[in-house]
């Protein structure tokens, strides 16, 4: 901003992130390309108000973000909520195979979702740690952004900031139907989403 002659307080920028992050994520989802049917699911830790929370994340075998979910717990219920949320989006291909780590909550949650008819019976569940490298490496980009913030002050602000960060990451990975990964394409898409003249 200073390069353009603007002096803006960091608190103002943070207010913009809180306000526009969730809006950006909501609008970007309508422009995402379809994911494939091989899911990699994992959770990572995020500090919120001095306590560790769990950020559930899923990517497909090509590294495209499927969905994310911040939870206060790491149990069957949280895993079920995450899967239900991910399956609700139209761009998400129904999973043929789901690769997870050794978290015991995943098999139970997936079995219950199959019984409730939210997931197909034929889904293969793999608990192979090394196959989850794609999602674990994808965590790095999110953690890098979050680490510089020195934790979050509340669950609500953590959720709104993460929504914006994840949306930007999806755009950087070239997941939108608007084309490439260039910064100019990202800027053009944001202008289009928010109705800003180019």
C-alpha positions in Angstrom: 0.0 0.0 0.0 2.9 2.4 0.8 4.2 1.8 -2.7 1.0 3.4 -4.0 1.2 6.3 -1.6 -1.4 5.0 0.9 -0.8 4.8 4.6 -3.2 2.4 6.2 -3.1 1.1 9.8 -2.7 -2.7 10.1 -5.9 -2.8 12.2 -7.8 -1.4 9.2 -6.4 -4.2 7.0 -7.4 -6.8 9.6 -11.0 -5.4 9.7 -11.1 -5.8 5.9 -9.9 -9.4 6.2 -12.6 -10.2 8.8 -15.2 -8.6 6.6 -14.2 -9.7 3.1 -12.5 -13.1 3.8 -15.8 -15.0 4.3 -17.4 -13.1 1.4 -14.5 -14.0 -0.9 -14.6 -17.7 0.1 -18.4 -17.8 -0.5 -18.1 -16.2 -3.9 -15.0 -18.2 -5.0 -16.8 -21.5 -4.4 -19.2 -20.8 -7.3 -16.2 -20.6 -9.7 -14.2 -23.7 -8.6 -13.4 -26.6 -11.0 -14.6 -30.0 -10.0 -12.3 -32.0 -7.8 -11.5 -35.7 -8.4 -12.8 -38.6 -6.4 -9.6 -39.5 -4.5 -9.6 -37.6 -1.2 -6.8 -37.0 1.2 -8.0 -35.9 4.7 -6.0 -34.7 7.7 -6.2 -32.3 10.5 -3.7 -29.8 11.8 -3.5 -27.7 14.9 -4.2 -24.0 15.1 -3.9 -21.9 18.3 -7.1 -19.9 19.2 -7.2 -17.8 22.3 -4.2 -19.8 23.8 -5.9 -23.2 23.1 -5.2 -25.7 20.4 -8.1 -26.2 17.9 -8.2 -28.6 15.0 -8.3 -27.5 11.3 -9.7 -30.4 9.3 -8.7 -30.2 5.6 -9.3 -32.3 2.5 -7.6 -32.2 -0.8 -7.9 -34.4 -3.9 -5.0 -36.5 -5.3 -4.0 -33.5 -7.4 -3.7 -31.2 -4.4 -6.9 -29.2 -5.1 -8.6 -28.1 -1.9 -11.9 -29.8 -1.3 -12.9 -28.2 2.0 -11.8 -27.2 5.5 -13.4 -27.0 8.9 -12.2 -25.5 12.2 -13.3 -27.5 15.2 -12.8 -27.3 19.0 -12.6 -31.1 19.2 -11.0 -34.0 17.4 -13.6 -36.7 17.6 -16.2 -38.6 15.5 -18.8 -35.8 15.6 -16.2 -33.2 14.3 -15.2 -35.6 11.5 -18.8 -36.2 10.5 -19.6 -32.5 10.4 -16.5 -31.9 8.3 -17.4 -34.7 5.8 -21.1 -33.5 5.6 -19.9 -29.9 4.9 -17.5 -31.1 2.2 -20.1 -33.3 0.5 -22.6 -30.4 0.3 -20.7 -28.5 -2.4 -21.6 -29.0 -6.1 -17.9 -28.9 -7.3 -16.9 -31.7 -5.0 -16.8 -35.2 -6.6 -18.2 -37.9 -4.4 -15.3 -39.8 -3.0 -14.3 -43.2 -4.4 -11.4 -43.5 -2.0 -10.6 -41.5 1.2 -7.1 -41.6 2.6 -6.7 -40.6 6.2 -4.1 -40.9 9.0 -4.5 -43.2 12.0 -7.1 -41.0 13.8 -9.6 -43.6 15.0 -12.5 -41.1 14.6 -12.4 -41.3 10.8 -13.5 -44.9 10.2 -16.3 -44.6 12.7 -17.5 -41.3 11.2 -17.4 -42.7 7.7 -19.2 -45.8 8.6 -22.0 -43.8 10.3 -22.3 -41.5 7.2 -22.6 -44.6 5.0 -25.4 -45.9 7.3 -27.1 -42.5 7.1 -26.8 -42.6 3.3 -24.6 -39.5 3.2 -21.8 -41.6 1.7 -21.9 -44.5 -0.8 -21.3 -48.0 0.6 -18.5 -48.7 -1.9 -16.1 -46.0 -0.6 -12.7 -47.4 0.1 -11.0 -46.1 3.3 -7.2 -46.2 3.4 -5.3 -45.4 6.6 -1.8 -45.1 5.1 0.2 -42.2 6.5 2.6 -41.7 3.6 -0.2 -41.4 1.1 -1.4 -38.3 3.0 1.8 -36.3 2.1 -0.2 -34.2 -0.3 -2.6 -32.8 2.3 0.2 -32.5 4.9 2.3 -30.4 2.6 -0.7 -28.3 1.7 -1.1 -27.5 5.4 2.3 -25.7 5.2 0.9 -22.8 3.1 -2.0 -22.3 5.6 0.2 -22.6 8.6 2.7 -20.1 7.1 0.0 -17.5 6.9 -1.4 -18.3 10.4 2.0 -18.4 12.1 2.7 -14.8 11.2 -0.5 -13.8 13.0 0.7 -15.3 16.4 -2.6 -17.1 17.0 -6.1 -15.9 16.9 -8.1 -14.0 19.6 -11.4 -15.8 19.1 -13.0 -18.8 17.3 -15.1 -16.4 15.2 -12.1 -14.3 14.0 -10.1 -17.5 13.3 -12.9 -18.9 11.2 -13.4 -15.7 9.2 -9.6 -15.3 8.6 -9.2 -19.0 7.6 -12.0 -18.7 5.1 -10.2 -15.8 3.4 -6.8 -17.5 3.5 -8.2 -20.8 2.1 -10.1 -19.0 -0.7 -6.9 -17.2 -1.7 -5.0 -20.5 -1.6 -7.6 -22.1 -3.9 -7.1 -19.2 -6.3 -3.3 -19.4 -6.2 -3.5 -23.2 -6.9 -5.5 -22.4 -10.1 -8.7 -24.1 -9.0 -11.0 -21.5 -10.4 -12.6 -21.9 -13.8 -11.3 -18.4 -14.7 -7.9 -19.9 -15.6 -4.3 -19.8 -14.6 -2.4 -19.1 -11.4 -1.1 -15.7 -12.3 -1.5 -12.8 -9.9 -3.3 -10.8 -12.7 -5.9 -13.6 -13.1 -6.4 -13.6 -9.3 -6.9 -9.8 -9.3 -9.3 -10.0 -12.3 -11.4 -12.7 -10.6 -11.6 -10.7 -7.4 -12.7 -7.6 -9.4 -15.3 -9.8 -11.1 -16.6 -11.3 -7.9 -17.0 -8.0 -6.1 -18.2 -6.0 -9.1 -15.1 -3.8 -9.2 -14.4 -2.2 -12.6 -11.0 -3.2 -14.0 
